[in-house]
Amino acid sequence: MHIAELESKLGRKGTTVKIDENLSLTVVEEEINKLLGRLEVDVYIEHITSSTPSKATIRNAIANIYGVPLDLVVVKKISTEYGIGASKAHIHIYADQSFMKKVELRHILKRNEIQL
């Protein structure tokens, strides 16, 4: 995949996806980073009656929303406020897996269960 293909996937801002009866995800912000060959996405996750979703769940949802392979999606951070049942997540979608492995920190890739 090339950076131009990632640019064509822009425009999902405001998209809400209901993952299950207790979990929904809304794309809040998306920005292309040409220098690092990635799409940077911020999402808002509502999980009022359940715990914070796993990185794997969020990665699958983002891969489906943007139509990209799962191995190009990296969940950088999930922030949950105490007692609210909502979280914010910052996600990177890369155009090239070999470049992703050069840019991302090893422990972040391990947390996302991406083979090094």
KEFIFI-356016 format. One record per residue: x, y, z of N, C-alpha, C, O, CB in turn; residue number from 1. Coordinates in pm, whole numbers. Glycine has a CB too. Layout:
% KEFIFI-356016
+--------+--------+--------+--------+--------+--------+--------+--------+--------+--------+--------+--------+--------+--------+--------+-----+
!    n.x !    n.y !    n.z !   ca.x !   ca.y !   ca.z !    c.x !    c.y !    c.z !    o.x !    o.y !    o.z !   cb.x !   cb.y !   cb.z !   k !
+--------+--------+--------+--------+--------+--------+--------+--------+--------+--------+--------+--------+--------+--------+--------+-----+
!      X !      Y !      Z !      X !      Y !      Z !      X !      Y !      Z !      X !      Y !      Z !      X !      Y !      Z ! NUM !
...
+--------+--------+--------+--------+--------+--------+--------+--------+--------+--------+--------+--------+--------+--------+--------+-----+
//
This chain:
% KEFIFI-356016
+--------+--------+--------+--------+--------+--------+--------+--------+--------+--------+--------+--------+--------+--------+--------+-----+
!    n.x !    n.y !    n.z !   ca.x !   ca.y !   ca.z !    c.x !    c.y !    c.z !    o.x !    o.y !    o.z !   cb.x !   cb.y !   cb.z !   k !
+--------+--------+--------+--------+--------+--------+--------+--------+--------+--------+--------+--------+--------+--------+--------+-----+
!     85 !   -117 !      0 !      0 !      0 !      0 !     90 !    124 !      0 !    197 !    124 !     61 !    -97 !      0 !    123 !   1 !
!     46 !    227 !    -69 !    121 !    352 !    -75 !     48 !    460 !      4 !    -69 !    445 !     39 !    141 !    397 !   -221 !   2 !
!    118 !    569 !     31 !     59 !    679 !    107 !    -62 !    737 !     33 !   -156 !    785 !     97 !    165 !    789 !    131 !   3 !
!    -61 !    734 !   -100 !   -175 !    784 !   -178 !   -300 !    700 !   -150 !   -411 !    753 !   -149 !   -141 !    782 !   -329 !   4 !
!   -282 !    572 !   -130 !   -396 !    486 !    -97 !   -453 !    520 !     40 !   -574 !    518 !     61 !   -355 !    338 !   -102 !   5 !
!   -363 !    553 !    136 !   -410 !    595 !    268 !   -485 !    727 !    260 !   -586 !    746 !    327 !   -292 !    608 !    366 !   6 !
!   -435 !    820 !    176 !   -503 !    948 !    159 !   -644 !    929 !    105 !   -735 !   1004 !    140 !   -423 !   1040 !     66 !   7 !
!   -662 !    829 !     20 !   -795 !    804 !    -36 !   -892 !    751 !     70 !  -1014 !    753 !     50 !   -785 !    704 !   -152 !   8 !
!   -840 !    703 !    181 !   -925 !    650 !    288 !   -968 !    757 !    387 !  -1045 !    729 !    479 !   -852 !    540 !    361 !   9 !
!   -919 !    881 !    370 !   -962 !    991 !    456 !  -1111 !   1017 !    434 !  -1167 !    979 !    331 !   -880 !   1120 !    427 !  10 !
!  -1175 !   1081 !    530 !  -1316 !   1113 !    516 !  -1406 !   1029 !    604 !  -1528 !   1031 !    588 !  -1357 !   1097 !    373 !  11 !
!  -1349 !    954 !    695 !  -1428 !    873 !    786 !  -1460 !    948 !    916 !  -1523 !    893 !   1006 !  -1355 !    742 !    818 !  12 !
!  -1415 !   1074 !    925 !  -1438 !   1154 !   1046 !  -1588 !   1163 !   1073 !  -1666 !   1196 !    983 !  -1376 !   1295 !   1033 !  13 !
!  -1628 !   1136 !   1197 !  -1769 !   1138 !   1234 !  -1837 !   1004 !   1220 !  -1952 !    988 !   1261 !  -1841 !   1239 !   1152 !  14 !
!  -1769 !    906 !   1162 !  -1826 !    772 !   1145 !  -1837 !    702 !   1280 !  -1741 !    698 !   1356 !  -1741 !    688 !   1048 !  15 !
!  -1955 !    648 !   1309 !  -1976 !    572 !   1432 !  -2007 !    428 !   1396 !  -2091 !    401 !   1309 !  -2091 !    633 !   1517 !  16 !
!  -1939 !    336 !   1462 !  -1960 !    194 !   1438 !  -1997 !    128 !   1570 !  -1927 !    145 !   1670 !  -1833 !    127 !   1377 !  17 !
!  -2106 !     54 !   1569 !  -2147 !    -20 !   1688 !  -2085 !   -159 !   1679 !  -2121 !   -239 !   1593 !  -2304 !    -28 !   1700 !  18 !
!  -1990 !   -187 !   1769 !  -1917 !   -313 !   1767 !  -2000 !   -425 !   1829 !  -2007 !   -535 !   1774 !  -1782 !   -299 !   1840 !  19 !
!  -2063 !   -398 !   1942 !  -2161 !   -488 !   2001 !  -2260 !   -404 !   2081 !  -2257 !   -281 !   2073 !  -2093 !   -597 !   2093 !  20 !
!  -2348 !   -468 !   2157 !  -2454 !   -394 !   2226 !  -2400 !   -299 !   2332 !  -2469 !   -204 !   2370 !  -2551 !   -490 !   2290 !  21 !
!  -2278 !   -321 !   2382 !  -2221 !   -237 !   2487 !  -2106 !   -149 !   2439 !  -2049 !    -76 !   2519 !  -2173 !   -323 !   2599 !  22 !
!  -2072 !   -154 !   2312 !  -1951 !    -89 !   2265 !  -1972 !    -21 !   2130 !  -2015 !    -84 !   2034 !  -1837 !   -190 !   2254 !  23 !
!  -1942 !    110 !   2126 !  -1946 !    182 !   1998 !  -1822 !    269 !   1987 !  -1767 !    315 !   2087 !  -2075 !    269 !   1987 !  24 !
!  -1779 !    291 !   1863 !  -1656 !    363 !   1834 !  -1686 !    473 !   1734 !  -1752 !    448 !   1633 !  -1546 !    268 !   1780 !  25 !
!  -1639 !    596 !   1761 !  -1660 !    710 !   1673 !  -1525 !    769 !   1634 !  -1441 !    796 !   1720 !  -1749 !    817 !   1740 !  26 !
!  -1503 !    790 !   1504 !  -1381 !    853 !   1455 !  -1394 !   1003 !   1480 !  -1485 !   1068 !   1426 !  -1355 !    821 !   1302 !  27 !
!  -1304 !   1059 !   1561 !  -1310 !   1200 !   1598 !  -1220 !   1285 !   1510 !  -1258 !   1394 !   1467 !  -1271 !   1217 !   1745 !  28 !
!  -1101 !   1234 !   1482 !  -1004 !   1310 !   1405 !   -921 !   1215 !   1321 !   -892 !   1103 !   1364 !   -914 !   1395 !   1498 !  29 !
!   -881 !   1260 !   1202 !   -793 !   1182 !   1118 !   -701 !   1277 !   1042 !   -744 !   1382 !    993 !   -874 !   1091 !   1021 !  30 !
!   -576 !   1237 !   1034 !   -477 !   1324 !    970 !   -370 !   1237 !    904 !   -325 !   1137 !    961 !   -412 !   1421 !   1073 !  31 !
!   -331 !   1275 !    784 !   -228 !   1201 !    713 !    -91 !   1258 !    751 !    -74 !   1379 !    756 !   -250 !   1207 !    559 !  32 !
!      5 !   1171 !    778 !    141 !   1211 !    810 !    229 !   1154 !    700 !    272 !   1039 !    707 !    186 !   1161 !    954 !  33 !
!    257 !   1235 !    597 !    333 !   1188 !    481 !    476 !   1153 !    517 !    532 !   1057 !    463 !    333 !   1294 !    372 !  34 !
!    536 !   1228 !    607 !    674 !   1203 !    645 !    693 !   1063 !    703 !    791 !    995 !    671 !    720 !   1308 !    745 !  35 !
!    600 !   1021 !    788 !    609 !    889 !    851 !    524 !    783 !    781 !    517 !    669 !    828 !    569 !    900 !    995 !  36 !
!    460 !    818 !    671 !    386 !    722 !    592 !    271 !    657 !    665 !    254 !    535 !    660 !    477 !    617 !    543 !  37 !
!    192 !    739 !    734 !     83 !    681 !    812 !    -36 !    776 !    820 !    -25 !    896 !    796 !    130 !    646 !    951 !  38 !
!   -149 !    718 !    855 !   -272 !    791 !    885 !   -288 !    785 !   1036 !   -288 !    677 !   1094 !   -397 !    730 !    809 !  39 !
!   -303 !    901 !   1099 !   -318 !    909 !   1244 !   -464 !    936 !   1276 !   -522 !   1032 !   1226 !   -225 !   1020 !   1305 !  40 !
!   -523 !    851 !   1358 !   -667 !    855 !   1386 !   -690 !    864 !   1537 !   -626 !    792 !   1614 !   -738 !    730 !   1328 !  41 !
!   -780 !    953 !   1578 !   -826 !    960 !   1716 !   -970 !    914 !   1719 !  -1051 !    957 !   1637 !   -811 !   1106 !   1774 !  42 !
!  -1003 !    827 !   1814 !  -1139 !    775 !   1825 !  -1191 !    793 !   1967 !  -1115 !    800 !   2063 !  -1145 !    627 !   1785 !  43 !
!  -1324 !    799 !   1977 !  -1394 !    806 !   2104 !  -1472 !    675 !   2117 !  -1547 !    638 !   2027 !  -1489 !    932 !   2114 !  44 !
!  -1454 !    607 !   2228 !  -1514 !    476 !   2248 !  -1610 !    482 !   2366 !  -1571 !    520 !   2476 !  -1405 !    367 !   2272 !  45 !
!  -1735 !    445 !   2344 !  -1834 !    438 !   2451 !  -1850 !    291 !   2490 !  -1880 !    206 !   2407 !  -1971 !    501 !   2408 !  46 !
!  -1829 !    265 !   2620 !  -1843 !    128 !   2673 !  -1902 !    138 !   2813 !  -1842 !     92 !   2910 !  -1704 !     53 !   2675 !  47 !
!  -2019 !    197 !   2822 !  -2080 !    235 !   2949 !  -2101 !    115 !   3041 !  -2074 !    126 !   3161 !  -2212 !    304 !   2924 !  48 !
!  -2148 !      4 !   2991 !  -2178 !   -110 !   3078 !  -2072 !   -220 !   3071 !  -2095 !   -332 !   3116 !  -2313 !   -168 !   3041 !  49 !
!  -1957 !   -189 !   3014 !  -1850 !   -290 !   3005 !  -1715 !   -225 !   3032 !  -1703 !   -103 !   3044 !  -1851 !   -357 !   2866 !  50 !
!  -1614 !   -308 !   3040 !  -1479 !   -258 !   3067 !  -1418 !   -197 !   2940 !  -1476 !   -206 !   2832 !  -1390 !   -372 !   3120 !  51 !
!  -1303 !   -136 !   2957 !  -1232 !    -79 !   2843 !  -1201 !   -189 !   2742 !  -1149 !   -294 !   2780 !  -1101 !     -8 !   2888 !  52 !
!  -1230 !   -167 !   2614 !  -1205 !   -271 !   2515 !  -1055 !   -297 !   2496 !   -973 !   -209 !   2523 !  -1268 !   -233 !   2381 !  53 !
!  -1023 !   -415 !   2450 !   -883 !   -452 !   2428 !   -829 !   -383 !   2303 !   -904 !   -336 !   2218 !   -869 !   -604 !   2416 !  54 !
!   -697 !   -379 !   2294 !   -633 !   -324 !   2174 !   -673 !   -405 !   2051 !   -692 !   -349 !   1943 !   -480 !   -322 !   2191 !  55 !
!   -685 !   -535 !   2067 !   -723 !   -621 !   1954 !   -862 !   -586 !   1901 !   -883 !   -584 !   1780 !   -718 !   -768 !   1997 !  56 !
!   -955 !   -558 !   1990 !  -1090 !   -521 !   1949 !  -1089 !   -390 !   1872 !  -1155 !   -376 !   1769 !  -1183 !   -510 !   2072 !  57 !
!  -1014 !   -294 !   1922 !  -1006 !   -163 !   1856 !   -935 !   -175 !   1722 !   -978 !   -116 !   1623 !   -933 !    -61 !   1945 !  58 !
!   -827 !   -253 !   1718 !   -755 !   -273 !   1591 !   -846 !   -334 !   1485 !   -846 !   -291 !   1370 !   -632 !   -364 !   1612 !  59 !
!   -924 !   -436 !   1524 !  -1017 !   -499 !   1429 !  -1119 !   -400 !   1377 !  -1149 !   -398 !   1257 !  -1087 !   -617 !   1494 !  60 !
!  -1175 !   -319 !   1466 !  -1275 !   -221 !   1426 !  -1217 !   -119 !   1330 !  -1280 !    -86 !   1229 !  -1333 !   -150 !   1548 !  61 !
!  -1098 !    -67 !   1359 !  -1034 !     32 !   1272 !   -998 !    -29 !   1137 !  -1016 !     36 !   1034 !   -908 !     89 !   1339 !  62 !
!   -947 !   -151 !   1136 !   -915 !   -219 !   1010 !  -1040 !   -234 !    924 !  -1033 !   -219 !    802 !   -852 !   -357 !   1037 !  63 !
!  -1154 !   -263 !    987 !  -1279 !   -275 !    911 !  -1329 !   -141 !    861 !  -1376 !   -131 !    747 !  -1386 !   -341 !    997 !  64 !
!  -1321 !    -37 !    944 !  -1369 !     96 !    904 !  -1289 !    148 !    785 !  -1347 !    201 !    690 !  -1359 !    194 !   1021 !  65 !
!  -1157 !    135 !    790 !  -1072 !    191 !    686 !  -1038 !     92 !    575 !   -977 !    131 !    475 !   -945 !    241 !    748 !  66 !
!  -1075 !    -33 !    589 !  -1050 !   -132 !    485 !   -902 !   -158 !    462 !   -857 !   -166 !    348 !  -1113 !    -87 !    357 !  67 !
!   -827 !   -171 !    571 !   -683 !   -197 !    563 !   -652 !   -329 !    632 !   -731 !   -376 !    714 !   -601 !    -80 !    628 !  68 !
!   -538 !   -390 !    599 !   -498 !   -513 !    669 !   -473 !   -487 !    817 !   -425 !   -380 !    855 !   -372 !   -574 !    604 !  69 !
!   -506 !   -583 !    899 !   -492 !   -570 !   1044 !   -347 !   -546 !   1086 !   -323 !   -475 !   1184 !   -544 !   -695 !   1112 !  70 !
!   -251 !   -603 !   1014 !   -111 !   -589 !   1054 !    -52 !   -451 !   1027 !     65 !   -428 !   1059 !    -30 !   -692 !    983 !  71 !
!   -129 !   -359 !    969 !    -84 !   -221 !    948 !   -141 !   -124 !   1051 !   -110 !     -5 !   1047 !   -122 !   -175 !    808 !  72 !
!   -223 !   -173 !   1143 !   -290 !    -89 !   1243 !   -221 !   -105 !   1378 !   -200 !   -217 !   1426 !   -441 !   -126 !   1254 !  73 !
!   -185 !     10 !   1439 !   -119 !     11 !   1570 !   -198 !    102 !   1663 !   -214 !    221 !   1635 !     30 !     58 !   1558 !  74 !
!   -246 !     47 !   1774 !   -313 !    128 !   1877 !   -203 !    181 !   1968 !   -139 !    105 !   2042 !   -421 !     44 !   1958 !  75 !
!   -181 !    311 !   1963 !    -74 !    373 !   2041 !   -113 !    389 !   2187 !    -34 !    360 !   2277 !    -38 !    509 !   1982 !  76 !
!   -235 !    436 !   2211 !   -272 !    470 !   2348 !   -424 !    463 !   2364 !   -499 !    504 !   2276 !   -220 !    610 !   2385 !  77 !
!   -468 !    412 !   2478 !   -608 !    415 !   2516 !   -616 !    484 !   2651 !   -551 !    441 !   2747 !   -671 !    270 !   2521 !  78 !
!   -694 !    590 !   2660 !   -711 !    664 !   2785 !   -856 !    653 !   2830 !   -947 !    688 !   2755 !   -670 !    814 !   2768 !  79 !
!   -876 !    604 !   2951 !  -1010 !    590 !   3007 !  -1021 !    675 !   3132 !   -935 !    668 !   3221 !  -1044 !    442 !   3038 !  80 !
!  -1126 !    755 !   3140 !  -1149 !    833 !   3261 !  -1228 !    749 !   3360 !  -1318 !    675 !   3322 !  -1225 !    965 !   3228 !  81 !
!  -1193 !    761 !   3484 !  -1254 !    679 !   3589 !  -1404 !    707 !   3601 !  -1446 !    822 !   3610 !  -1185 !    706 !   3723 !  82 !
!  -1483 !    601 !   3600 !  -1625 !    610 !   3627 !  -1713 !    659 !   3514 !  -1834 !    672 !   3533 !  -1645 !    695 !   3740 !  83 !
!  -1658 !    688 !   3398 !  -1739 !    745 !   3290 !  -1788 !    639 !   3191 !  -1898 !    651 !   3138 !  -1659 !    850 !   3217 !  84 !
!  -1708 !    537 !   3166 !  -1747 !    437 !   3067 !  -1721 !    483 !   2926 !  -1790 !    441 !   2833 !  -1893 !    403 !   3082 !  85 !
!  -1621 !    568 !   2909 !  -1582 !    616 !   2777 !  -1430 !    628 !   2772 !  -1366 !    657 !   2873 !  -1649 !    752 !   2744 !  86 !
!  -1375 !    606 !   2656 !  -1230 !    612 !   2639 !  -1197 !    687 !   2512 !  -1281 !    705 !   2424 !  -1168 !    470 !   2635 !  87 !
!  -1072 !    731 !   2504 !  -1018 !    791 !   2383 !   -898 !    707 !   2343 !   -824 !    659 !   2429 !   -979 !    942 !   2404 !  88 !
!   -879 !    689 !   2213 !   -766 !    611 !   2165 !   -699 !    683 !   2049 !   -765 !    750 !   1970 !   -810 !    470 !   2122 !  89 !
!   -567 !    668 !   2041 !   -488 !    723 !   1932 !   -431 !    605 !   1855 !   -368 !    517 !   1913 !   -375 !    819 !   1984 !  90 !
!   -452 !    604 !   1722 !   -420 !    489 !   1639 !   -340 !    535 !   1517 !   -367 !    641 !   1460 !   -548 !    415 !   1596 !  91 !
!   -242 !    454 !   1477 !   -167 !    478 !   1355 !   -198 !    367 !   1255 !   -198 !    249 !   1290 !    -14 !    485 !   1385 !  92 !
!   -224 !    406 !   1130 !   -243 !    311 !   1021 !   -131 !    337 !    922 !   -122 !    446 !    865 !   -386 !    326 !    954 !  93 !
!    -46 !    239 !    901 !     72 !    255 !    816 !     46 !    209 !    673 !    -39 !    123 !    649 !    189 !    179 !    874 !  94 !
!    122 !    267 !    580 !    115 !    226 !    440 !    205 !    105 !    415 !    181 !     28 !    322 !    154 !    342 !    349 !  95 !
!    310 !     89 !    497 !    409 !    -15 !    474 !    452 !    -77 !    607 !    492 !     -6 !    698 !    532 !     42 !    398 !  96 !
!    444 !   -209 !    618 !    475 !   -275 !    744 !    625 !   -269 !    777 !    660 !   -256 !    894 !    430 !   -420 !    739 !  97 !
!    711 !   -278 !    678 !    855 !   -272 !    707 !    894 !   -135 !    762 !    978 !   -125 !    851 !    936 !   -303 !    581 !  98 !
!    833 !    -28 !    708 !    860 !    106 !    761 !    801 !    122 !    901 !    861 !    187 !    986 !    804 !    214 !    666 !  99 !
!    684 !     63 !    924 !    621 !     68 !   1056 !    715 !      9 !   1162 !    728 !     64 !   1271 !    485 !     -9 !   1055 ! 100 !
!    778 !   -101 !   1129 !    868 !   -166 !   1225 !    993 !    -84 !   1253 !   1055 !   -101 !   1358 !    908 !   -303 !   1173 ! 101 !
!   1029 !      5 !   1161 !   1143 !     94 !   1184 !   1103 !    215 !   1270 !   1185 !    266 !   1346 !   1199 !    142 !   1049 ! 102 !
!    979 !    260 !   1257 !    934 !    383 !   1322 !    879 !    358 !   1462 !    913 !    430 !   1555 !    829 !    450 !   1236 ! 103 !
!    795 !    258 !   1476 !    728 !    232 !   1604 !    824 !    168 !   1704 !    914 !     92 !   1667 !    605 !    143 !   1584 ! 104 !
!    803 !    199 !   1830 !    882 !    139 !   1936 !    847 !    -10 !   1948 !    732 !    -50 !   1928 !    859 !    212 !   2069 ! 105 !
!    947 !    -91 !   1983 !    927 !   -236 !   1989 !    820 !   -276 !   2089 !    741 !   -366 !   2062 !   1057 !   -303 !   2024 ! 106 !
!    818 !   -211 !   2205 !    720 !   -251 !   2307 !    577 !   -218 !   2263 !    484 !   -287 !   2303 !    752 !   -183 !   2440 ! 107 !
!    560 !   -114 !   2183 !    427 !    -81 !   2130 !    382 !   -190 !   2033 !    266 !   -232 !   2035 !    428 !     60 !   2059 ! 108 !
!    473 !   -235 !   1948 !    440 !   -343 !   1854 !    406 !   -472 !   1928 !    314 !   -544 !   1889 !    557 !   -367 !   1757 ! 109 !
!    479 !   -502 !   2035 !    449 !   -622 !   2114 !    312 !   -612 !   2180 !    238 !   -710 !   2182 !    556 !   -643 !   2222 ! 110 !
!    277 !   -495 !   2232 !    146 !   -476 !   2294 !     34 !   -497 !   2194 !    -75 !   -542 !   2231 !    135 !   -337 !   2354 ! 111 !
!     59 !   -466 !   2068 !    -39 !   -484 !   1962 !    -30 !   -621 !   1898 !    -99 !   -649 !   1800 !    -22 !   -377 !   1856 ! 112 !
!     55 !   -708 !   1953 !     72 !   -845 !   1906 !    113 !   -850 !   1760 !     63 !   -934 !   1683 !    -55 !   -924 !   1928 ! 113 !
!    204 !   -759 !   1721 !    258 !   -756 !   1585 !    394 !   -822 !   1590 !    478 !   -789 !   1673 !    267 !   -609 !   1529 ! 114 !
!    416 !   -917 !   1500 !    542 !   -991 !   1495 !    656 !   -898 !   1454 !    642 !   -819 !   1360 !    532 !  -1110 !   1396 ! 115 !
!    767 !   -907 !   1524 !    883 !   -822 !   1495 !    973 !   -883 !   1390 !   1075 !   -823 !   1354 !    963 !   -796 !   1620 ! 116 !
+--------+--------+--------+--------+--------+--------+--------+--------+--------+--------+--------+--------+--------+--------+--------+-----+
//
